[in-house]
C-alpha cells in the first residue's frame, strides 16, 4: 500500500546511469533557480515604500533613486557571482569560497547562514503567496496556515519527483509571471503616458524635512530583500548540462537582466500611480487594479503572483539539498544528506527542508512577516563572506586582470556588509535570534564532525597487523513456549553450533513446571533453562542470565542472542501483540560483545 502510494506520488525509481538526463538546460535552470529572485519583485518595492511612509506620502519619490541603488548592488552581485562560478565550478557558492579562502569557521558560518536562509525562504514564500491569495479572496484569510502547508507539501512532492520534472512543471508559471509583469508594466506605462491615470504622485525632488540619511539607508536595505536568491545559481552548478560553468554564468546574467527590468518597472509605476503601502492590498495588486480594474486580467495577475510567490520556495528546494550534500561530504552534516533517492535527488534534504519550513509556518501561524529581516540577514551574511573570500583569492593568486575583479568584490563586500549592519541596527528586535541560532548551528556542525572523526579513528584497522579472531559460538534462544516459531529458530541455531541453550522466563512455579514438562515431552535436543520473574519482567532475568553466560564464556566464545519472532500477515495485526522481541532487541543493542539475531517466521493467515 505504502509502496504503491509512493510510486504514484514520486514516480518509478531511476537508474544511477540516468543522472545525466536530470541535468538542466539554461531555460529550465532559469525557471528553477531564479524563481526566488524574480518573485521578490512582488514585495521588494513594497518594502521600500513601507519604510519611506514613516516620513509621509511626499517622501515616496525617494523610492526611485533607492530602486536604482538596489539595481547597482544587483549588478555588482551578478558580476561577483559570475566570477565565483568560473573559479569554483563544483558549486557550493559562499560556503566553498569562504571555506577555501577564509578558513573553516567562516565557511561553516556561511554554510549555516545559507541553510537557515533556505528554510526561511520556503516559510516566507509560502506565507507571502498565501497573502496574495487572501488579498484577492479575503474570505480565505482564516485558512492561511492550511493553504501555506498545502503548498509546502506540493512543492516537496514535486521536488521528490526529480530536478528535471520539477523544472518542467515550474517553467510554465515562472515564465507566465515574467510575461504578466511585463504586460502590466507596458500597459501601465501606456495608460500613464496617455493620461489614463489621475492619481497624485509625490513631486520628484521635493525636499522632505523629516527624511534622514538613516531612513534612506533603512529603506535601501529593505529594498535589498529583492536580491534574495541571487546566489542560488552559483550553489547549483552541478545541476547544469555541460559546459556547466558557462551555462550557469549565462543563466545568472539572464536572471539579472529580467529582475532589473521588472523591479525598476514596478517601482516607476508605483511612483507615477501614487501607490502607498496598504496592509489589505499589495503594491502589485494596487497597480494591477489601477491599470485593468478588478476584471479578469487583475485576477489573472494576482493568481500568477500568488503562484510565483509559492514557487519562489523552489529555489531553496534546488539549493538546500546540494549545500547539505557538500556539508555532509565534509562530515559537518549527517551522511543521510548524501544519499540520492529513487528519482536521483537528495531526497532527505528535500524532506528535511519541507518539514522545517512547515514547522516555522505553524509556529508563526502563517504570519512570517517578522521573519523577513532575519531572512535578509541570512542572505547578506553569505553575500559578504563570499565577496571577502573572493578578495582574498585574487590577492593570493593574482591572475591576469585581478585588480578589476578585486575592485568589484571590494565594492560588493563593503555594500553588503553595510546592508547587514543596517538590518542588525534597525531591526535588532527581529534579528537578535540569529546571534544565538547561528553559533548553535556551528556548534552542531563541529559536534557532528568530531563524531565522524571519532568513529573513523575507532573503526580504522592496520591491515598488516589486525586479522580476524576466530572463537567458538554460544547461542542463547529466549523462548515463550513450544511453537513453530521456536522450532524454526532452534533449527537455525543448531545449524550454526551445538552449543545452544533455550531460556524461558516464568512468572510462577506452576507456569515454569508446565513449560519444563512440555519441553521434556518435545525433546528438541536443546537444554532448557527456566528463570522465575517475581516482578513479571521478562527482560531483567534474561539480562542477568546473559551477563552470566558472557562472564563465563566471552574469552572463548562469541555470545549470540537469537530472538524468535513471528511476522503477522497484515501490518495492523502487530498492535495485537506485545512486541517483547522488539523490546529485548532494543535493550540488547546497548550490550558489549553481544551478537543479536532475529529469526522471522511469517504467518500465512
NORDAVEN-V841347 format. One record per residue. N is the residue number from 1. RES is the residue in three letters. PHI is phi as a letter, one per 30 degrees, with the letter a starting at -180 (999 if undefined). NEAR is the number of other C-alpha atoms within 12 Angstrom. Layout:
N;RES;PHI;NEAR + N;RES;PHI;NEAR
//
This chain:
1;UNK;999;9 + 2;UNK;d;10 + 3;UNK;d;13 + 4;UNK;d;11 + 5;UNK;d;12 + 6;UNK;d;18 + 7;UNK;d;18 + 8;UNK;d;16 + 9;UNK;d;23 + 10;UNK;c;30 + 11;UNK;j;22 + 12;UNK;d;19 + 13;UNK;d;23 + 14;UNK;c;21 + 15;UNK;d;16 + 16;UNK;d;16 + 17;UNK;d;11 + 18;UNK;d;16 + 19;UNK;d;24 + 20;UNK;d;20 + 21;UNK;d;21 + 22;UNK;d;29 + 23;UNK;d;32 + 24;UNK;c;36 + 25;UNK;d;31 + 26;UNK;d;33 + 27;UNK;d;28 + 28;UNK;d;32 + 29;UNK;d;45 + 30;UNK;d;46 + 31;UNK;d;45 + 32;UNK;d;52 + 33;UNK;c;48 + 34;UNK;c;53 + 35;UNK;d;50 + 36;UNK;d;50 + 37;UNK;d;49 + 38;UNK;d;49 + 39;UNK;d;51 + 40;UNK;d;46 + 41;UNK;e;45 + 42;UNK;d;51 + 43;UNK;b;44 + 44;UNK;d;45 + 45;UNK;d;50 + 46;UNK;d;41 + 47;UNK;d;37 + 48;UNK;d;46 + 49;UNK;d;42 + 50;UNK;d;32 + 51;UNK;d;34 + 52;UNK;d;37 + 53;UNK;d;28 + 54;UNK;d;22 + 55;UNK;c;24 + 56;UNK;j;22 + 57;UNK;d;28 + 58;UNK;d;28 + 59;UNK;d;36 + 60;UNK;d;45 + 61;UNK;d;38 + 62;UNK;d;42 + 63;UNK;d;48 + 64;UNK;d;34 + 65;UNK;d;26 + 66;UNK;d;36 + 67;UNK;d;44 + 68;UNK;d;25 + 69;UNK;d;28 + 70;UNK;d;39 + 71;UNK;d;34 + 72;UNK;d;25 + 73;UNK;d;38 + 74;UNK;e;41 + 75;UNK;d;28 + 76;UNK;d;33 + 77;UNK;d;43 + 78;UNK;d;39 + 79;UNK;d;32 + 80;UNK;d;42 + 81;UNK;d;47 + 82;UNK;d;41 + 83;UNK;d;38 + 84;UNK;d;44 + 85;UNK;e;40 + 86;UNK;d;26 + 87;UNK;d;29 + 88;UNK;b;34 + 89;UNK;d;30 + 90;UNK;d;27 + 91;UNK;i;34 + 92;UNK;j;44 + 93;UNK;h;47 + 94;UNK;e;49 + 95;UNK;d;49 + 96;UNK;d;39 + 97;UNK;d;44 + 98;UNK;d;35 + 99;UNK;d;31 + 100;UNK;d;28 + 101;UNK;c;27 + 102;UNK;c;27 + 103;UNK;j;19 + 104;UNK;d;24 + 105;UNK;d;25 + 106;UNK;d;29 + 107;UNK;d;36 + 108;UNK;d;44 + 109;UNK;d;44 + 110;UNK;d;44 + 111;UNK;d;47 + 112;UNK;d;40 + 113;UNK;d;40 + 114;UNK;d;46 + 115;UNK;d;47 + 116;UNK;d;41 + 117;UNK;d;47 + 118;UNK;d;45 + 119;UNK;d;43 + 120;UNK;d;46 + 121;UNK;e;55 + 122;UNK;d;52 + 123;UNK;d;52 + 124;UNK;d;48 + 125;UNK;d;53 + 126;UNK;d;49 + 127;UNK;d;47 + 128;UNK;d;43 + 129;UNK;d;45 + 130;UNK;d;44 + 131;UNK;d;41 + 132;UNK;d;40 + 133;UNK;d;36 + 134;UNK;d;29 + 135;UNK;d;30 + 136;UNK;d;32 + 137;UNK;b;20 + 138;UNK;e;16 + 139;UNK;d;12 + 140;UNK;c;18 + 141;UNK;e;23 + 142;UNK;d;18 + 143;UNK;c;20 + 144;UNK;d;31 + 145;UNK;d;32 + 146;UNK;d;21 + 147;UNK;d;32 + 148;UNK;d;46 + 149;UNK;d;34 + 150;UNK;d;26 + 151;UNK;d;35 + 152;UNK;d;45 + 153;UNK;d;32 + 154;UNK;d;28 + 155;UNK;d;45 + 156;UNK;d;41 + 157;UNK;d;32 + 158;UNK;e;35 + 159;UNK;d;45 + 160;UNK;d;41 + 161;UNK;d;36 + 162;UNK;j;39 + 163;UNK;d;48 + 164;UNK;d;34 + 165;UNK;d;28 + 166;UNK;d;36 + 167;UNK;d;39 + 168;UNK;d;26 + 169;UNK;d;24 + 170;UNK;d;36 + 171;UNK;e;30 + 172;UNK;d;24 + 173;UNK;d;32 + 174;UNK;d;41 + 175;UNK;d;31 + 176;UNK;d;25 + 177;UNK;d;39 + 178;UNK;e;36 + 179;UNK;d;22 + 180;UNK;d;30 + 181;UNK;d;39 + 182;UNK;d;27 + 183;UNK;d;26 + 184;UNK;d;37 + 185;UNK;d;33 + 186;UNK;d;23 + 187;UNK;d;26 + 188;UNK;d;35 + 189;UNK;d;28 + 190;UNK;d;18 + 191;UNK;d;24 + 192;UNK;d;27 + 193;UNK;d;15 + 194;UNK;c;11 + 195;UNK;i;14 + 196;UNK;d;17 + 197;UNK;c;27 + 198;UNK;c;16 + 199;UNK;d;22 + 200;UNK;c;19 + 201;UNK;d;26 + 202;UNK;d;26 + 203;UNK;d;20 + 204;UNK;d;21 + 205;UNK;j;15 + 206;UNK;d;15 + 207;UNK;d;17 + 208;UNK;c;24 + 209;UNK;d;12 + 210;UNK;c;17 + 211;UNK;c;25 + 212;UNK;c;18 + 213;UNK;e;17 + 214;UNK;d;21 + 215;UNK;d;31 + 216;UNK;d;35 + 217;UNK;d;32 + 218;UNK;d;34 + 219;UNK;d;40 + 220;UNK;d;42 + 221;UNK;d;45 + 222;UNK;d;43 + 223;UNK;d;45 + 224;UNK;d;48 + 225;UNK;d;47 + 226;UNK;d;43 + 227;UNK;c;47 + 228;UNK;d;52 + 229;UNK;j;55 + 230;UNK;d;51 + 231;UNK;d;54 + 232;UNK;d;57 + 233;UNK;d;57 + 234;UNK;d;52 + 235;UNK;d;49 + 236;UNK;c;48 + 237;UNK;e;43 + 238;UNK;d;37 + 239;UNK;d;42 + 240;UNK;d;40 + 241;UNK;d;25 + 242;UNK;d;19 + 243;UNK;d;21 + 244;UNK;d;30 + 245;UNK;d;31 + 246;UNK;d;26 + 247;UNK;d;32 + 248;UNK;d;46 + 249;UNK;d;38 + 250;UNK;d;30 + 251;UNK;d;38 + 252;UNK;d;44 + 253;UNK;d;32 + 254;UNK;e;28 + 255;UNK;d;42 + 256;UNK;d;37 + 257;UNK;d;24 + 258;UNK;d;32 + 259;UNK;d;40 + 260;UNK;e;33 + 261;UNK;d;26 + 262;UNK;d;37 + 263;UNK;d;45 + 264;UNK;d;34 + 265;UNK;d;34 + 266;UNK;d;43 + 267;UNK;d;44 + 268;UNK;d;34 + 269;UNK;d;41 + 270;UNK;d;46 + 271;UNK;d;40 + 272;UNK;d;35 + 273;UNK;d;35 + 274;UNK;i;30 + 275;UNK;d;39 + 276;UNK;c;40 + 277;UNK;d;30 + 278;UNK;b;18 + 279;UNK;d;17 + 280;UNK;c;19 + 281;UNK;b;26 + 282;UNK;d;37 + 283;UNK;d;37 + 284;UNK;e;50 + 285;UNK;d;43 + 286;UNK;d;37 + 287;UNK;d;46 + 288;UNK;d;41 + 289;UNK;d;29 + 290;UNK;d;31 + 291;UNK;d;33 + 292;UNK;c;27 + 293;UNK;i;19 + 294;UNK;d;18 + 295;UNK;c;16 + 296;UNK;d;14 + 297;UNK;d;23 + 298;UNK;d;27 + 299;UNK;d;26 + 300;UNK;d;30 + 301;UNK;d;38 + 302;UNK;d;40 + 303;UNK;d;30 + 304;UNK;d;33 + 305;UNK;d;46 + 306;UNK;d;40 + 307;UNK;d;38 + 308;UNK;d;47 + 309;UNK;d;42 + 310;UNK;d;47 + 311;UNK;d;53 + 312;UNK;e;50 + 313;UNK;d;55 + 314;UNK;d;54 + 315;UNK;e;51 + 316;UNK;d;51 + 317;UNK;d;57 + 318;UNK;d;56 + 319;UNK;d;48 + 320;UNK;e;50 + 321;UNK;d;45 + 322;UNK;d;43 + 323;UNK;d;48 + 324;UNK;d;42 + 325;UNK;d;36 + 326;UNK;d;38 + 327;UNK;d;37 + 328;UNK;d;29 + 329;UNK;d;21 + 330;UNK;d;29 + 331;UNK;i;28 + 332;UNK;c;35 + 333;UNK;b;34 + 334;UNK;e;27 + 335;UNK;d;23 + 336;UNK;e;24 + 337;UNK;d;30 + 338;UNK;c;27 + 339;UNK;d;24 + 340;UNK;d;27 + 341;UNK;d;30 + 342;UNK;e;26 + 343;UNK;c;35 + 344;UNK;i;34 + 345;UNK;c;42 + 346;UNK;d;35 + 347;UNK;d;34 + 348;UNK;d;32 + 349;UNK;d;39 + 350;UNK;d;49 + 351;UNK;d;30 + 352;UNK;d;30 + 353;UNK;d;43 + 354;UNK;d;40 + 355;UNK;d;26 + 356;UNK;d;28 + 357;UNK;d;41 + 358;UNK;d;38 + 359;UNK;d;23 + 360;UNK;d;32 + 361;UNK;d;37 + 362;UNK;d;25 + 363;UNK;d;16 + 364;UNK;c;21 + 365;UNK;h;25 + 366;UNK;i;33 + 367;UNK;c;26 + 368;UNK;c;34 + 369;UNK;e;29 + 370;UNK;d;25 + 371;UNK;d;37 + 372;UNK;d;37 + 373;UNK;d;40 + 374;UNK;d;40 + 375;UNK;d;42 + 376;UNK;d;45 + 377;UNK;d;45 + 378;UNK;d;43 + 379;UNK;d;45 + 380;UNK;d;45 + 381;UNK;d;45 + 382;UNK;d;47 + 383;UNK;e;53 + 384;UNK;d;42 + 385;UNK;d;44 + 386;UNK;d;50 + 387;UNK;d;45 + 388;UNK;d;41 + 389;UNK;d;39 + 390;UNK;d;46 + 391;UNK;d;35 + 392;UNK;d;28 + 393;UNK;d;30 + 394;UNK;d;28 + 395;UNK;d;22 + 396;UNK;d;16 + 397;UNK;c;16 + 398;UNK;h;16 + 399;UNK;d;14 + 400;UNK;d;11 + 401;UNK;i;14 + 402;UNK;d;21 + 403;UNK;d;20 + 404;UNK;d;20 + 405;UNK;d;31 + 406;UNK;d;30 + 407;UNK;d;23 + 408;UNK;e;31 + 409;UNK;d;39 + 410;UNK;d;31 + 411;UNK;d;28 + 412;UNK;d;36 + 413;UNK;d;31 + 414;UNK;d;26 + 415;UNK;d;32 + 416;UNK;d;38 + 417;UNK;d;28 + 418;UNK;d;27 + 419;UNK;d;38 + 420;UNK;e;36 + 421;UNK;d;25 + 422;UNK;d;29 + 423;UNK;e;38 + 424;UNK;d;29 + 425;UNK;d;20 + 426;UNK;d;26 + 427;UNK;b;27 + 428;UNK;e;20 + 429;UNK;d;16 + 430;UNK;c;22 + 431;UNK;c;27 + 432;UNK;e;20 + 433;UNK;e;22 + 434;UNK;d;31 + 435;UNK;d;21 + 436;UNK;c;12 + 437;UNK;d;21 + 438;UNK;d;30 + 439;UNK;e;21 + 440;UNK;d;19 + 441;UNK;d;26 + 442;UNK;d;30 + 443;UNK;d;20 + 444;UNK;d;21 + 445;UNK;e;29 + 446;UNK;d;26 + 447;UNK;d;18 + 448;UNK;d;23 + 449;UNK;d;25 + 450;UNK;d;19 + 451;UNK;e;19 + 452;UNK;d;23 + 453;UNK;d;17 + 454;UNK;d;14 + 455;UNK;d;14 + 456;UNK;d;13 + 457;UNK;d;12 + 458;UNK;d;11 + 459;UNK;c;11 + 460;UNK;d;13 + 461;UNK;b;13 + 462;UNK;c;11 + 463;UNK;d;8 + 464;UNK;d;7 + 465;UNK;c;9 + 466;UNK;d;10 + 467;UNK;b;9 + 468;UNK;e;10 + 469;UNK;c;11 + 470;UNK;c;10 + 471;UNK;b;14 + 472;UNK;d;19 + 473;UNK;b;29 + 474;UNK;c;32 + 475;UNK;c;39 + 476;UNK;c;42 + 477;UNK;c;46 + 478;UNK;d;46 + 479;UNK;b;38 + 480;UNK;c;31 + 481;UNK;l;27 + 482;UNK;c;28 + 483;UNK;b;20 + 484;UNK;d;21 + 485;UNK;d;27 + 486;UNK;d;32 + 487;UNK;d;31 + 488;UNK;d;26 + 489;UNK;d;35 + 490;UNK;d;38 + 491;UNK;d;23 + 492;UNK;d;24 + 493;UNK;d;33 + 494;UNK;d;25 + 495;UNK;d;14 + 496;UNK;c;17 + 497;UNK;a;22 + 498;UNK;d;19 + 499;UNK;d;25 + 500;UNK;c;33 + 501;UNK;b;32 + 502;UNK;c;41 + 503;UNK;b;40 + 504;UNK;b;35 + 505;UNK;c;35 + 506;UNK;c;30 + 507;UNK;c;22 + 508;UNK;a;19 + 509;UNK;d;16 + 510;UNK;d;12 + 511;UNK;d;20 + 512;UNK;d;24 + 513;UNK;d;21 + 514;UNK;d;19 + 515;UNK;d;31 + 516;UNK;d;28 + 517;UNK;d;17 + 518;UNK;d;17 + 519;UNK;d;28 + 520;UNK;d;17 + 521;UNK;d;12 + 522;UNK;d;18 + 523;UNK;h;17 + 524;UNK;d;24 + 525;UNK;i;19 + 526;UNK;b;27 + 527;UNK;d;25 + 528;UNK;c;31 + 529;UNK;c;28 + 530;UNK;c;32 + 531;UNK;b;33 + 532;UNK;c;27 + 533;UNK;c;22 + 534;UNK;d;14 + 535;UNK;c;13 + 536;UNK;i;15 + 537;UNK;c;21 + 538;UNK;d;30 + 539;UNK;d;28 + 540;UNK;d;21 + 541;UNK;d;26 + 542;UNK;d;35 + 543;UNK;d;28 + 544;UNK;d;21 + 545;UNK;d;28 + 546;UNK;d;37 + 547;UNK;e;22 + 548;UNK;d;15 + 549;UNK;d;30 + 550;UNK;d;27 + 551;UNK;d;18 + 552;UNK;d;15 + 553;UNK;b;22 + 554;UNK;d;23 + 555;UNK;d;17 + 556;UNK;c;16 + 557;UNK;b;24 + 558;UNK;d;27 + 559;UNK;c;36 + 560;UNK;b;36 + 561;UNK;c;41 + 562;UNK;c;39 + 563;UNK;c;39 + 564;UNK;d;39 + 565;UNK;a;34 + 566;UNK;c;31 + 567;UNK;c;25 + 568;UNK;d;19 + 569;UNK;d;13 + 570;UNK;c;15 + 571;UNK;e;14 + 572;UNK;d;10 + 573;UNK;d;15 + 574;UNK;d;18 + 575;UNK;d;12 + 576;UNK;d;11 + 577;UNK;b;15 + 578;UNK;d;14 + 579;UNK;h;20 + 580;UNK;d;23 + 581;UNK;d;31 + 582;UNK;d;22 + 583;UNK;d;17 + 584;UNK;d;31 + 585;UNK;d;28 + 586;UNK;d;17 + 587;UNK;d;20 + 588;UNK;d;28 + 589;UNK;e;18 + 590;UNK;d;13 + 591;UNK;d;20 + 592;UNK;d;17 + 593;UNK;h;21 + 594;UNK;c;29 + 595;UNK;c;26 + 596;UNK;c;30 + 597;UNK;b;27 + 598;UNK;c;29 + 599;UNK;c;27 + 600;UNK;d;21 + 601;UNK;b;21 + 602;UNK;d;17 + 603;UNK;d;16 + 604;UNK;c;9 + 605;UNK;b;9
//
